[in-house]
């Protein structure tokens, strides 16, 4: 399969992933309602906290409230609490159906990445836009200024989705050696919730904990895209932020390929 043919294949897989999730209209509307209600609860909590501690974490109140709604908008796109394709992959590994996937003339990781990009694109539109629109009617939000800022934000979101997928893919591959991947998936979701900035912006974390949290890959899922959106990175700072995300994406995808090759040999040995 040539490069152009492979690109068309994975693009078709991504489109199929988008259409697959677009069929769940009622679930999407329920998710939008849940994100919006929870967003209002957290936004008013942040309002109370920032009224006592103005400029906490370096954010003014509109920026802090915007951070909340960005978290709700990106919650499903970056699968911060799970909900991606990792559970399906874990089940295919557990049942042994993944052996069929490994013998196909496509890269297993790229196939699942394309599927996840389609899923993320739908959730970014389906569950990201409406909560932000509802919030803009009630709160004063901090919006990017200019087309370039919006473009950098979308690139940052895309890189955040790739980093999220790479982490979840590695977690799913542990099912080749574990009897049940549910516990690992739960642990991964908890780590993502805490170290992505979903609970509080990572700039609020004190001392070495904040430094460590901002250096870990989970920060690429929410903290970095949010700071790009809020204009906290300017000039070369934006490029450094995007390079941080891209670096983690390359490292984690490479690790996934390595673990995948080890798992493939394991399947071949057992099958032989």
N, C-alpha and C positions, 0 to 999 in steps of 0.2 A: 504494500500500500504506500503510495507516494505521500509527500508532505501535504500537497494540496488536497488529495483525497482524504487523508487523515483529518485535516482541519475541517473539511466539510462534514465528516462523520461526527466529530465531537460537537460541532455546531448544531447538527441535527439532534444529537442527544440532549444538548442544553435546551433546545426549543421544546423537545418532548417533555423534559423536566418541568419547564414553565407551564405547558399545557396541562400536565398531570395535576399540578397543584391548583390551577385555575378552575378545575372542575368542582373543587370543594367550596362552593360559594357560601353556603350557610355557615360552614366552619370558619371561613374568612371573616364574615360579618360578625360572628360571635367573638373572634379574636380581636377585631377592631374595637368592639365594645369593651372587652376586657382590658385591652391596652389603654384605652381612653380613660376608663374609670380609675384604673390603677395609676395612670399618669397624673390625674387630678389629685389623688390622695398624696402621692409622693411630692408633687409640685407644691402643694400647700404646706407640706412638712418642711420642704426646703425653704419656703418663704418665711416660715417661723424661725428656722435655724439661722438664715442669713440676716434676719432682722436683729438678731442678738449678736451674730458674728459677721458683720459686713466684710466683704472681700475675702471670705474664707476660701482658702485654696487658690487665691488669686482671681476669683470670679466675682463680678458684681451680680446683683440679684437677677437681672434678665439673662445673663449668661448661665447662671446656675439653673434657672428654670428651663432654659433651652436645653441644657445638658440632660435634664430629666426626660424631656420629650424626644431627644435624639436617642436616648436609651430605649424608650418604648418603640420608636420607629425602627431601630436596628435590632431589636430583640430577636425576632424570628429570622431576619435576613442573615445575621451572623450566628444564629442558633446558639445564643448565649446560655439558654437553659436546656439545650438539646432540641430535639424536634427536626434535626436534619435527616440525612439518609443513613446515619451510622447504625441505627437499630436494625434497619433492613440488612445491612452488610453483616452485622453480627449474627443475625438469624441465618443468613446464607452460609456463613462459616460454620455455625453450629450444626446445621443440617447436612453439610457436605456439598451443597449445590454450588459453592464457590469454585469447586474443582472444574466445573464446566466453564466458568468465567475465565479461569486461568489458562485454559487451553484455547480460548478464542484469540484470533489474530489482532487483538487490540490490547493496549496497556490498561490493566485493571484500575490503576490509580487515576489515570486521565479520564477513563470512562465515568468513574464516580465523581470526579471533580466537575466534569461537564454537567452531569446530572444535578449536582449541588449548586452550580452557578445558575442553572435554570430555576431551581427552587428559590434561591436567594433573590433573583431578579423579580420573581412574582411577589414574594413577601415584601420586598422593598417598596413596590408599588401598591400592592393590595393591603398591606398592614402598616405601611410607613407614612403614607401621605395623609390619610384621613385623620389619624390622631394629632398630627402636627397642625392640620387645618383647624381642628376643633380647639386646640390649645391657643392658636393665634387669635381666636375670638375672645378669649378670656384674659390671657397673659400678654405682657410685652416681651416678645422674644427677640433674641439677637440674631439677625440674619446676615449671611455673607454679603459682601459688597463687591459686585462685579461678576462677570461671566467666568473669569479665570479662577476666582475663589470657589465657585460652584463646581467647575471642572476638577480642581484639585480635590475637593471633597468627594466627588464621585469616584475618582481614582483611589482615594484612600479607603472608601467603603469597599470597593472591589478587592483591594489588597487585604483588607480585614476579613472578607469572606474567604479568601484563599487561605489565609493563616488559620482561620477557624476550621475550615475543612481539613487542613493538614493535621491539626491537632486531633480532630475527631477521627480521622482515618487511622492515625497511629493507635488511638485508643481502641478502635474497632478491631484492628489486627491482633490485639492481645488475645482475642477469642480463639486464635489458632492454638494457644497454649493453656487457656483457661476453660473450665467447664461452662461458665456462665459469665457473660460480659456486662451484666446489669450493674454490678457493684462498681466496676471501673467507669462505666458511663455516668453513673451518679456522682462519683468523685470528680470526674472531669467537669461536669456541669457546675458543681459547687466551686471548684477552683476558678472556672470562667466567670462565675457570678461575682466573686470577691475581687479577683485580680484584673478584671476588665474595666472596672469603674462603675459597674451596675449598682452597687450598694451606695458608694460615695465616690466622687472623683478621686483619682489616685493622688492628685496634688494635695489632698487633705491629709493623706497618710503621713505620719510623722517620721522624721529621721531616716534611718537605714531601711525601714519597711517601705516607705514611699519610694526611695531610690530603687530598691529591688523590684517593687511592683511595676514601676514604669519601665523597667528593663526586661521584664518577662514578656513572652509572646502574647499573652492574653490582653495586654494593653493595646495591642494593634487592632483589636476587635471593636472597641468603643472609645477608649480614652483618646487615642490618636485621631480617629476620624472626627470626634467631637471637637477637639482642639483646632483641627484644620477648619472645621465649619465655623467656629467662633473667632477665627482670626488670631489665635494665640501663637501661631507659627507664621512668620512673615519672611519674604525673600528666600534666602538660602535655607532658612529654618523649615520651610515647607518641604524642600527637597530632602533635607535630612530626615524629616518625619516619614516621608514616603519611602526613603531608602531603608529606614529602620524596619518598616513593614515588609518591604520586598526582601530584605535580608533574612528575616525570620521565615518568610514564605519559602525561600530557596532552601534554607537549612532543614525545615520541617518536611518539605516535599522530598528532599533527598533522603532524609531518614526514613520516610515512608516507603520509598523505592527500595532501600536497603532491607528493611524488615519484610517487605513484600517478596523480595527475592529469596530470603531465608525461608519464608512460609511456603513459597512455591516449591523449593527443594524438598521441604517436609512433606508436602502433598504428593510430589512425584515419587518419593521413597516409599511412602505408605501405599500409594496406588500400585507401585511395582511389586 
